[in-house]
Amino acid sequence: MNPLLQVTDLETTFHTPNKDLTAVRNVSFSVDHGETLCIVGESGCGKSLTSLSIMGLLPAKGRITNGTILLGEEELTKQSEVQMEKIRGNKVSMIFQEPMTALNPVLTIGFQLRESLMIHRQMNKKAATVKSIELLNKVGIPSPRERLKQYPHELSGGMRQRVMIAIALACEPDLLIADEPTTALDVTIQAQILDLIDELQQEIGMGVIFVTHDMGVVAEIADRVMVMYGGEVVETADVDAIFEAPQHPYTKGLLHSVPDVDNPMQELKIIEGSMPGPDDKITGCRFHPRCPFAMEKCKQKEPPLFNLSPMHTSKCWLQEVTESESNTVIRG
Amino acid sequence: MSSVAGLKEKQEKSWKEHRLITIFRDLVKNKLAAIGIVIIASIFIAAVFAPWLSSYGPYEQDLSGTKLAAGADGHILGTDNYGRDMWSRLVHGARLSLVVGLSSVAIGLIGGIGLGLLAGYYRKLDGLIMRVVDLLFAFPGILLAMLIIAMLGTSLINVIIAISIWSIPGCARIVRGSVLSIKQQEYILAMKTLGASDRRILLKHILPNCTAPLIVFATMRMATAILSTSALSYLGLGAQPPTPEWGAMIAAGQDFMWEAPHMAIIPGLGIMLTVFAFNVVGDGLRDALDPNMDMNV
């Protein structure tokens, strides 16, 4: 059976008057029903653009220039705008980072909740209201009937994010894309929201793409992790492998920059330098200027994705070295 | 515990119900705006109940008592050169002014909102629509209205059409400006991820965000519309005699400026008070609706 979502060789380019800037290059991954894939990386690594590419909602001048996005049987890059409108909110939904700005300040919660039900389920206002109350109950909002009449500014940040989730899940989508939904919340609320997403995922059986830069959240929620750098996927593995045996130097760097609660004296390591922009010309591996293990080869030739195991890939020449070493070991 | 929660809920509810009242209270804090509201309210009442407020009809001539001064013979504001009751003509004139003002502003708003939404939302239409709007802006308003009336003929309906066309560009600019900033907001992207069509987003999600500047615009525009109607009628392009229109009444009264000054002054005061009232209320609304404005500045 096909996975729920299969993205192959996705390339997203921005057309500017001077030149074309490629922001997402050769990204391939898949998500299955009930699975959570975390996309991790620094700001500007292409995480959000990857998710917007799936939604078909790239900013003006951005275009998918290569690759396929298969949702079930449907090829999303070939759908017309009208067909995409039927898919968005119905089969794929999205929640955003800032619950403060992702709700319309001049419309009531109830109005915004009813919208997707009225668009996709052709419900009338009455039926949609009943369903909205049910949804608010489901996401753990007390006295939902009164909430429907309230405006976003009357709710706390955590409440608003719950409302966002209720709106996104109103039509029980197959796939939920969560773009840093907990970044703007404090840790206790963050944990509640993560639990809520997990719970609803079990219930609906949807696949979740969770975009984040917080390794703590990754450990909590992910089944599999995809690490992105400079618009490329550098390492994909299941969550245990990422934390226990990270292969790519960038993944290692990310993990080293997370504070360890048990070791108050620990000095955090940083990854020197900053993320290359899409217009920086870098030969070979895009990470080599910042990589502590960079070799001569890294500067000249772009590494392919090495398969360490069926579920674990890493885009780094170090893998070749280890591979050949292990080969010699076997030969010897 | 539950009573505390109940109390809180009650408070929240009463606060919510009074949101419009809060705006109104902010508005009335402004003394001038409060005076404006009183004037507008009395003009509305006078207009609605005009036939019951006056004991003479506006067209009722009495050639035995022409150009009577105010207070004479039961005519509160006197009579004009045909012996028609000035008070009756004034309140019936208020009717006309308000009807013309409201309908031309309404039509102008509809046109302006439509063009502004399209121009702000679709980049491709923006250039075209806004150049047409600039073109309309380049004409002096009264000249544009005269041009339109010259083409369509003189009547009150044509005055309404002329003034509404003249209201379109200002409204279109205001709406376009709001749409340009609102469409970049994350909640619009969020609506798109829910599969909302462009039309739905424009009408149900962007338009409600533009209401505050539009309310102010409409109020201010009422003043201009009423003034322009009178100006056009004064020039003989709008309401024709014997219609009790303020501008036309001034035009008739100016011939008797020396012997019966009240014939021109009374409708003139009517225009002045109405325009003044709508302008100060518009100003007050701008302050009351915009929380970013500091009243002390």
Chai-1 contact restraints between the chains, C-beta under 6 A:
chainA,res_idxA,chainB,res_idxB,connection_type,confidence,min_distance_angstrom,max_distance_angstrom,comment,restraint_id
A,M55,B,T193,contact,1.0,0.0,6.0,A-B,restraint_1
A,L57,B,K192,contact,1.0,0.0,6.0,A-B,restraint_2
A,E85,B,G195,contact,1.0,0.0,6.0,A-B,restraint_3
A,E85,B,S197,contact,1.0,0.0,6.0,A-B,restraint_4
A,R88,B,T193,contact,1.0,0.0,6.0,A-B,restraint_5
A,R88,B,G195,contact,1.0,0.0,6.0,A-B,restraint_6
A,G89,B,L194,contact,1.0,0.0,6.0,A-B,restraint_7
A,G89,B,G195,contact,1.0,0.0,6.0,A-B,restraint_8
A,N90,B,G195,contact,1.0,0.0,6.0,A-B,restraint_9
A,M94,B,T193,contact,1.0,0.0,6.0,A-B,restraint_10
A,F96,B,E186,contact,1.0,0.0,6.0,A-B,restraint_11
A,F96,B,A190,contact,1.0,0.0,6.0,A-B,restraint_12
A,T101,B,E186,contact,1.0,0.0,6.0,A-B,restraint_13
A,A102,B,E186,contact,1.0,0.0,6.0,A-B,restraint_14
A,A102,B,Y187,contact,1.0,0.0,6.0,A-B,restraint_15
A,A102,B,A190,contact,1.0,0.0,6.0,A-B,restraint_16
A,L103,B,Y187,contact,1.0,0.0,6.0,A-B,restraint_17
A,N104,B,Y187,contact,1.0,0.0,6.0,A-B,restraint_18
A,N104,B,H205,contact,1.0,0.0,6.0,A-B,restraint_19
A,V106,B,P208,contact,1.0,0.0,6.0,A-B,restraint_20
A,V106,B,N209,contact,1.0,0.0,6.0,A-B,restraint_21
A,S116,B,L194,contact,1.0,0.0,6.0,A-B,restraint_22
A,I119,B,G195,contact,1.0,0.0,6.0,A-B,restraint_23
